[in-house]
């Protein structure tokens, strides 16, 4: 949206003094392609605390991208002469953003813009001048977390306009290991599609995937990035003489680690149905948590009695969970029978219950959830495990639990292979098969 009164909260967020005046002559951001850059300062990125970094490898040089810049693309699209929205582009994905406020700071006579991602509790705030936006990206559910950014109108490239001939085509499946600098590296599978210099792909792990990544291959270097309002991912890799890849992965300014990969089309991750399980002595699941209005919802409630259930362990801050939520929304809409109930248990990055309820209320409204979402508590492993004591642990958001009509656990599926991966269709087929088994058991 182009213009609307600037609310008090937004006023405080952009830290303007004096009255906020709307300039009727200002027609908003120019339509067309934009290139944004999150300015990650490597000196402020803390290597994974589980182990010691390897200095000789952390000093890898990447000439095409200076100083850990994380680029992303977006397009400004006008819906009418006075209203517009933004679409953030990550490969095949386009994310619509229409919670936008623009106006004029009367003291500096500069145009300001506030771009909100309400589902993820983050926003851009900046000053727009001469086809350039400069400001910060702020994540509200992290303490004092902001990253400088700049965006330029009319630029459609992502990392670079260079066209260095790639030393090889990296298309295909790669066996990868992350957190090499620790005593407990974890496996992943890289899925890449290269067309000349252009590179698309993702990484699948046992706890989920890194969604839609887009980038480039330049000579013996590769670059991939993603920004979706919650994730800010930057992958940089160097193709070695033996055709393996050694690289650095950054998530915002709070996490950095080493990764390596070798081409391996046969490598498999652990079966996602075997990673989370019930503790000995438990057969059923039970819980009671508040919904967005503070009403306590329990599995023992009459509306769930005698019905099979799909329990979604989720978090409103989690884009993988949002992908799974979209899948479940479609499932509920395409299966109007209430014989199988879906219930979301949301573990939030707010320990304060009021903030957690606010987060799930916003999420429910924005996603138009057709099933209940409950505030289950704080998202850290210890708190989550205490909230659901029947489970041995919660290692991933999302996790999906299938219950029969007597609340007995049929299966627990850890993580989510989303639409950016090659395994999404396999996930759908497996989900449908499990639901059919629940329906058959219910009819007996």
C-alpha positions, 0 to 999 in steps of 0.5 A: 500500500502506498499511503495511509496514516502513519501509526504511533508504533510505526512512528516510534519504529522509524524514530522520527521527531515532529509530525509525520507529514504525507506529501501528496506529490510523492508517488511512492517507490518507482515500479520495477526491479530493485536490488537490496543488500544486507550488509553483514560485517564479518567481524561481528559474526560469531563462529558457532560456539560448539567448537573452535573455528579454523582460521585458515579456512575462515579466511577464504576470499570471495572477490565477487562479493565484498565484506559479506554482503547478502544480496536479494532482489525484489520488484515494486508492482503497482496495483493502482495509480496510488497503491503498490506492493513488493514481491521479494524474489528467491529463485522460483519463489515470490513473496508478496509484501503489502504492509508498507508505509511511506511519508516525508520527514518534515525535519530532513525533507526526506522520504521514509519507508517502513516495510513490515513482515508482520508474520515474522515480527521484522521490518525494514525502515529506511530513507528513500532518496534518488532511487536508493533506500538506505536503512536497517532490517530489524528483527523484533523477537531478537534482542537488539538485532538490526542489520544495515541495508541499502537497495538500488532501483533498476538493478536486476542482478543478484551477486554480480554482473560478471560472467566468469566462465565456471570451472564446472557445472555443479548441477545435481546432488551433493553430500554436504557437512556443516559445522566442520569447526565443531566436534559434531558436524551435521549432514545435509544434501545440496540440490543445485541446478546450474544454467551457465552462471546462474545457480538455483538450489537448496540444502536439505537437512534432517531438521528441514531445508534452507528453502529457495536459494538463488545465486551464481557460479563465477569461475571456481566460486559459487554464491547463494542467498535467500531473504524471506523476512525471517531468514537471511542466508548467505552461502559462499563456496570455493570449488577445489581442485578435486571438484569438492566444494569448501565454503562459509555459511552465514545466517544474518549476523548471529551465526557463521559456520564452515561447510564442505560438499562432494558430489554424491547422488546416492547419499541419504539422510536419516529417515525423518520418521525415526528421529523423534519418538515417545519416551518409554511408558508413553503411548498417548499424547496429551496437552492443554495450551491457550489459543490466541484469545487465552482460552485453554484448549485440550486434546480431551475437549469434546470437539476432538473426541473420537477423531484422528488428529495431526499435531503440528509443532511449529513456530510463527518465526519459522519459514519452513513451518510456514511452508508446512502450514500452507500445505496443511491449510490446503489439506483442510480446505480440500478435506472438509470432513472433520474426522481428522483434526489439525492442531498447531502447537506454536513455540515462540521466541517470546517467553512472555505469554502475552507476546506469544499470544500476540504473535500467534494471533497475527499469524492466524489472521495473516495466514487465515488458519482454518484450524486452531493454533495454540501458544505452547511456550518458549521455543528452546529445546528444554522448554519445548521438551518440558511442555510435551513430556511424552516426547524424547525431545523436539529437534526440529521446527516443524515436527508433525505428530499423527494421532489416532482417535484415542490420541495414540501416536501412530507416527512422528515426522521430524522436519519438512521437505518443502516445495523448494526440494526434490522430496516435496512430492514424496512428502505429500504422498507419504502424508496422504498414505498416513492420513488414509491409514488413520481414516481406515483405523477410525472406520473400524 
